[in-house]
Amino acid sequence: MTVQPPRSPLAMDAAQRGEGPFVWRFSLYHRLTHATLIVSFFLLVITGLPLRFSEAFWAGPLMALLGGVETAGLLHRFGAILTFGYFGAHLAFLVRKVASAPDPMKLLWGPDSLVPQPRDVLDILNQTRWYFGKGPRPRFTRWSYMEKFDYFAVFWGVGIIGGSGLMLWFPEFFARFVPGWVFNVATIVHADEALLASGFIFTIHFFHVHFRPEKFPLDAVMFTGRATKAYMEEEHPLVMDRIVAHESEPLNHEQLTDRPAPPPSRAASLVAAALGLLAVAVGLSLTGMIIWAVLLS
């Protein structure tokens, strides 16, 4: 394959820093799923916060900006439909992948599995030691413990937040099966779990993905789907044997994981940076609004 020139260490996208060549980390399917998740999550948060903090000074103007309570409600439900849509599609994707795998157990419990394993506990401890300069940085496989946590947090969120939201959306239907007090519990659970999810995404997740010194100001690998070899060696060194095994192959346009990838075009890089920075800016703004409402209202 043609050796690609190294990217500048000053590149805005952390996934484009360091020496090439580029390799595929995420396929188009994963990027579209993540994009749908972003849109639905922001829709749900932006339309839900004015209700959760209705007495905050920003609640009224934000609701007016959304077009009023009725329009905000429609947007909130549209976000919920998107959420259940991508979640259902992903479950179908997983069933098909497991059913077609030559060794399903290896898929569920192998080095590329997203299922939490004992190794992840050791990685958490070793990472904590590394933070305090007491040990080397842990070497991750395809997924770090934080990425696994992020992944399964969606299952928790759809189950708890989505389930309680459905009860509040269709109370007449669910009232056939549950007593009235359950709807009071569902209201509290829906609001508080959504607030917890928002706080986690806009602080812990953003820090891990974008604000760490080696990634600041953003990591757009989920937008472009590809990263430099140097990036992969730093973030996921235990997959480097497969990357090296494939690096002599021609550029892969089917977006197969660990295969050589063409570098992102300048236009794609700019779009990815713009979308990433916009999401970060909106998320931090919403975090500020939440903090103001909780501490100062």
HUSULWO-V249105 format. One record per pair of residues at least 4 apart in sequence whose ideal C-beta (glycine too) atoms are under 6 Angstrom apart, sorted by the first residue. I is the first residue (numbers start at 0). J is the second residue. If there is no record, write none. Layout:
i | j
I | J
I | J
This chain:
i | j
0 | 249
0 | 259
3 | 19
3 | 20
3 | 262
5 | 18
5 | 19
6 | 10
6 | 15
6 | 16
8 | 16
10 | 15
10 | 16
11 | 272
12 | 219
13 | 214
13 | 218
14 | 218
14 | 220
14 | 226
14 | 230
17 | 227
17 | 229
17 | 230
18 | 229
19 | 227
20 | 228
20 | 259
21 | 225
21 | 227
21 | 260
21 | 262
22 | 242
22 | 257
22 | 260
23 | 225
23 | 254
23 | 256
23 | 258
23 | 260
24 | 220
24 | 226
25 | 29
25 | 30
25 | 221
25 | 224
26 | 254
27 | 254
30 | 224
32 | 85
33 | 221
35 | 81
35 | 85
36 | 40
39 | 78
39 | 81
39 | 82
41 | 45
42 | 74
42 | 78
43 | 47
43 | 78
44 | 197
46 | 71
46 | 74
46 | 75
47 | 193
48 | 52
49 | 58
49 | 61
49 | 62
51 | 190
52 | 58
52 | 292
53 | 58
54 | 296
55 | 292
55 | 296
57 | 61
57 | 288
62 | 71
65 | 70
65 | 71
66 | 70
79 | 164
83 | 87
86 | 157
97 | 103
100 | 106
104 | 108
105 | 109
107 | 112
107 | 114
108 | 112
110 | 140
111 | 141
113 | 142
113 | 147
113 | 150
115 | 119
115 | 147
119 | 144
121 | 125
122 | 126
122 | 137
122 | 144
123 | 144
125 | 134
125 | 137
126 | 137
128 | 133
128 | 134
129 | 134
129 | 136
138 | 236
138 | 237
139 | 143
139 | 235
140 | 237
141 | 235
141 | 238
142 | 146
142 | 147
145 | 207
152 | 156
155 | 159
156 | 160
156 | 196
157 | 161
158 | 162
159 | 192
160 | 192
160 | 193
163 | 185
163 | 188
163 | 189
164 | 189
166 | 173
166 | 185
167 | 185
170 | 174
173 | 177
177 | 181
185 | 189
187 | 191
188 | 192
198 | 202
199 | 203
200 | 204
201 | 205
201 | 282
201 | 286
204 | 208
205 | 209
205 | 210
206 | 210
208 | 218
209 | 214
209 | 217
209 | 218
209 | 279
210 | 215
214 | 218
217 | 275
219 | 223
219 | 271
219 | 275
220 | 226
222 | 271
223 | 263
223 | 267
223 | 271
225 | 260
226 | 230
226 | 231
230 | 234
231 | 235
232 | 236
232 | 239
239 | 243
241 | 257
242 | 257
245 | 257
245 | 258
248 | 259
250 | 259
250 | 261
251 | 255
251 | 258
251 | 259
263 | 267
263 | 268
290 | 294
291 | 295
292 | 296
